[in-house]
Amino acid sequence: MNLTIPDEYVDWRTKGFWQPGPAVPFAEFAAARHPLFGGPFTWPLMILRRSALEHNIAELAAFCARHDLTFAPHGKTTMAPSLFQAQLDAGAWGITAATANQVLAYRTFGVPRILLANELLDPTALRWLGAEVDRGMEFLLYADSLEGVAALSAAAGPRPFRVLVEFGHPNGRTGCRTVEELTSVARAVAASPGTELAGVAGYEGGLPDVASAGAYLGTLRDATAALSEAGLLPREVVVTAGGSAYFDQVAERLSGDWLPGHELTVILRSGAYVTHDDGIYTERTPFTRLPGSLDAALEIWAQVTSVPEDGLAIVGMGKREAPYDAGLPVPLRVRRRDGTVLPADGLRVTDTNDHHAYVAVEGPSPRPGDLICFGISHPCTAFDKWQVIPVVDDDHTVTDLIRTYF
């Protein structure tokens, strides 16, 4: 299926691009194959490396195929329909959403199957979703309370909502904390008009280490078995889990034929894998434990604007351009004004303001006008800062533009 991707233009509103004249359609801009350096760009600018992006999409698709996992990558990472298309083309079953507005966007793009990995109690959104389900939208969403089930039941149309009861863990976010609570919510889903129990959901990504993630996924499996023993689960059961830090544990604990009497579909929801990073996911990816790899695909190029004192360079990039919630940007390379590129040895970001980064310098200092290439930590809070992102080949030729819709 080909998604519907709106026609877009580069103009004066497009951050990181220098287009003071008439607006230029995306296709025309990409066809020009502008060089990143010397082209119609200004700094700072976040880019996507095509080779890394394609590698990552293929790597997770192959991982899911090897472990018999159905894949619904989390679209909140990018909110980019062209990337959704690439993930679907690589075999993804559907796309995961976090909010009702994201579901509305996905539906507008034509995403064929949507998993809302969240509770939803807003009657305005639920009434619309109920009508979309009646029109044939394939849709799953969560419930972890009797109030949530009642809200779904009240908003449903003739076709019921397919509901995953969510099982959480202590100090986590949503999800029933005990099997007894989970069973109570599951019974309510099964008994209420307008709701149909489809399976069980969980999330392990906020746990601190592999052991705790694996233990939690084991309890999720046990909780699912308990619902089966209580006669609450349908023959075809969905179990879903998985961020980008412990998807190996999802495969180890949840794949396979472990629920007698049921046809089991295990849906993995990893999202940040698509671009990976040079920070938190470099440290936490399962490919530190497994054969395989992910490559950091996002870079932010920013210019040194001042070297006001020894040991300090100020760069024109800050909180409005780069994520800072899970680690500061990581200097990778320096491009001198003459085009020479050197490793960013001895450079470290210590703080950021809205549009400035403080770079500590040990050794030779970059000079005003030099460019620094930064890796990022946490792609989910990088994409939302950029409406348009150039895609570059390994020679830094711009070959495509990615539009985000946050």
WOJOWO-V646647 format. One record per residue. N is the residue number from 0. PSI is psi in whole degrees, 0 to 359 (* if undefined). OMEGA is omega in whole degrees, -180 to 180 (999 if undefined). Layout:
N|PSI|OMEGA / N|PSI|OMEGA
This chain:
0|134|176 / 1|125|178 / 2|158|175 / 3|111|-179 / 4|119|-175 / 5|150|171 / 6|132|-178 / 7|165|-175 / 8|150|169 / 9|127|176 / 10|197|-175 / 11|342|-179 / 12|353|-171 / 13|106|-176 / 14|134|179 / 15|350|178 / 16|150|178 / 17|95|-175 / 18|72|-179 / 19|346|-178 / 20|207|-180 / 21|153|177 / 22|146|-179 / 23|126|177 / 24|147|180 / 25|313|-175 / 26|319|179 / 27|319|179 / 28|314|-178 / 29|323|-178 / 30|336|180 / 31|341|178 / 32|58|180 / 33|145|169 / 34|145|178 / 35|320|-180 / 36|117|-176 / 37|355|177 / 38|189|-176 / 39|61|-179 / 40|157|174 / 41|168|-170 / 42|144|6 / 43|165|-179 / 44|130|175 / 45|134|-179 / 46|163|174 / 47|130|176 / 48|119|-174 / 49|316|-176 / 50|320|179 / 51|318|180 / 52|311|-179 / 53|321|178 / 54|314|-176 / 55|318|179 / 56|317|179 / 57|323|-177 / 58|314|-180 / 59|326|176 / 60|318|179 / 61|320|178 / 62|313|-179 / 63|319|179 / 64|319|-179 / 65|327|-173 / 66|13|177 / 67|44|176 / 68|136|169 / 69|142|-172 / 70|127|172 / 71|80|-175 / 72|145|-177 / 73|116|-177 / 74|348|180 / 75|336|179 / 76|312|-171 / 77|328|-173 / 78|45|-176 / 79|107|-176 / 80|331|178 / 81|327|175 / 82|324|173 / 83|317|-179 / 84|316|179 / 85|322|179 / 86|319|177 / 87|320|179 / 88|332|179 / 89|1|174 / 90|3|179 / 91|141|179 / 92|323|-178 / 93|194|180 / 94|138|178 / 95|143|177 / 96|163|178 / 97|338|-175 / 98|164|177 / 99|322|178 / 100|324|176 / 101|321|177 / 102|318|178 / 103|316|178 / 104|314|-179 / 105|316|-179 / 106|322|177 / 107|322|178 / 108|338|-177 / 109|25|176 / 110|128|-171 / 111|325|-179 / 112|136|-175 / 113|132|174 / 114|114|176 / 115|103|-175 / 116|63|-177 / 117|161|168 / 118|147|177 / 119|123|-179 / 120|2|-179 / 121|115|-175 / 122|329|179 / 123|309|179 / 124|321|-176 / 125|323|178 / 126|318|177 / 127|316|-179 / 128|321|177 / 129|320|178 / 130|322|178 / 131|322|176 / 132|318|177 / 133|330|179 / 134|2|173 / 135|5|178 / 136|130|173 / 137|119|-165 / 138|135|173 / 139|145|174 / 140|173|-170 / 141|159|165 / 142|140|175 / 143|15|-180 / 144|159|176 / 145|326|177 / 146|321|178 / 147|319|179 / 148|317|180 / 149|321|179 / 150|319|178 / 151|316|-179 / 152|319|-177 / 153|332|-174 / 154|348|-173 / 155|151|173 / 156|203|179 / 157|325|177 / 158|132|-175 / 159|156|167 / 160|136|173 / 161|117|-167 / 162|136|170 / 163|122|176 / 164|134|-172 / 165|132|178 / 166|120|-177 / 167|204|178 / 168|159|-179 / 169|137|180 / 170|10|174 / 171|198|180 / 172|252|-177 / 173|177|177 / 174|140|177 / 175|140|-176 / 176|343|-180 / 177|160|177 / 178|326|179 / 179|316|178 / 180|318|180 / 181|317|-180 / 182|320|179 / 183|316|179 / 184|320|179 / 185|320|178 / 186|320|179 / 187|319|178 / 188|315|-178 / 189|330|-175 / 190|342|-172 / 191|141|172 / 192|141|177 / 193|359|177 / 194|145|-178 / 195|128|-178 / 196|122|-179 / 197|337|-178 / 198|210|-171 / 199|144|-180 / 200|155|175 / 201|173|179 / 202|123|-177 / 203|355|-168 / 204|338|180 / 205|359|-179 / 206|155|-167 / 207|342|-175 / 208|173|-176 / 209|318|-177 / 210|315|-178 / 211|325|177 / 212|315|179 / 213|319|179 / 214|316|179 / 215|316|-180 / 216|330|173 / 217|319|178 / 218|327|176 / 219|318|177 / 220|316|179 / 221|321|179 / 222|322|177 / 223|317|178 / 224|323|179 / 225|320|177 / 226|324|176 / 227|315|180 / 228|332|178 / 229|359|178 / 230|24|-175 / 231|338|-173 / 232|144|174 / 233|173|179 / 234|316|178 / 235|114|-171 / 236|136|172 / 237|132|168 / 238|130|-176 / 239|142|178 / 240|179|166 / 241|113|165 / 242|208|-178 / 243|3|-178 / 244|331|-173 / 245|33|-178 / 246|340|174 / 247|325|178 / 248|325|175 / 249|315|179 / 250|317|-177 / 251|320|-173 / 252|333|-170 / 253|340|179 / 254|161|179 / 255|181|-176 / 256|83|-175 / 257|5|-178 / 258|85|-175 / 259|140|177 / 260|2|-178 / 261|150|168 / 262|116|-170 / 263|129|171 / 264|120|179 / 265|119|-177 / 266|122|175 / 267|141|-173 / 268|19|-177 / 269|141|-179 / 270|315|-174 / 271|342|180 / 272|332|-168 / 273|327|174 / 274|348|-178 / 275|200|177 / 276|185|176 / 277|23|-175 / 278|250|-170 / 279|320|-178 / 280|336|170 / 281|322|179 / 282|326|-167 / 283|356|-177 / 284|142|174 / 285|342|179 / 286|4|163 / 287|346|-179 / 288|343|-174 / 289|159|169 / 290|144|-179 / 291|178|-177 / 292|157|167 / 293|149|-178 / 294|140|175 / 295|121|-176 / 296|345|-178 / 297|135|173 / 298|145|171 / 299|122|176 / 300|126|-178 / 301|156|-173 / 302|140|171 / 303|122|-178 / 304|341|-178 / 305|144|170 / 306|79|-168 / 307|343|-179 / 308|163|178 / 309|136|176 / 310|7|-179 / 311|130|170 / 312|139|177 / 313|130|-176 / 314|143|-179 / 315|68|179 / 316|130|-179 / 317|208|-175 / 318|335|179 / 319|345|-176 / 320|335|-172 / 321|144|177 / 322|150|-180 / 323|4|-176 / 324|335|-177 / 325|39|-179 / 326|145|-179 / 327|161|177 / 328|152|-175 / 329|114|177 / 330|130|-178 / 331|312|-176 / 332|156|174 / 333|130|176 / 334|110|-179 / 335|165|-178 / 336|338|178 / 337|4|179 / 338|353|177 / 339|135|180 / 340|130|-178 / 341|154|172 / 342|148|-179 / 343|50|-179 / 344|137|176 / 345|8|178 / 346|140|-179 / 347|130|176 / 348|127|-179 / 349|338|-178 / 350|161|175 / 351|146|167 / 352|194|180 / 353|315|-176 / 354|22|179 / 355|144|171 / 356|138|177 / 357|117|-177 / 358|114|175 / 359|138|-175 / 360|124|172 / 361|108|-177 / 362|202|-178 / 363|136|-175 / 364|141|167 / 365|160|-177 / 366|157|177 / 367|133|-177 / 368|338|175 / 369|155|174 / 370|142|174 / 371|132|175 / 372|124|-179 / 373|137|163 / 374|163|-179 / 375|164|172 / 376|121|178 / 377|89|-178 / 378|334|-177 / 379|336|177 / 380|18|172 / 381|314|-176 / 382|324|-175 / 383|350|179 / 384|354|-174 / 385|121|177 / 386|327|-179 / 387|131|-177 / 388|121|176 / 389|141|172 / 390|129|-175 / 391|146|169 / 392|176|-176 / 393|345|175 / 394|12|178 / 395|28|168 / 396|131|-180 / 397|122|-175 / 398|347|-177 / 399|166|174 / 400|135|178 / 401|127|177 / 402|132|176 / 403|156|-176 / 404|72|179 / 405|*|999
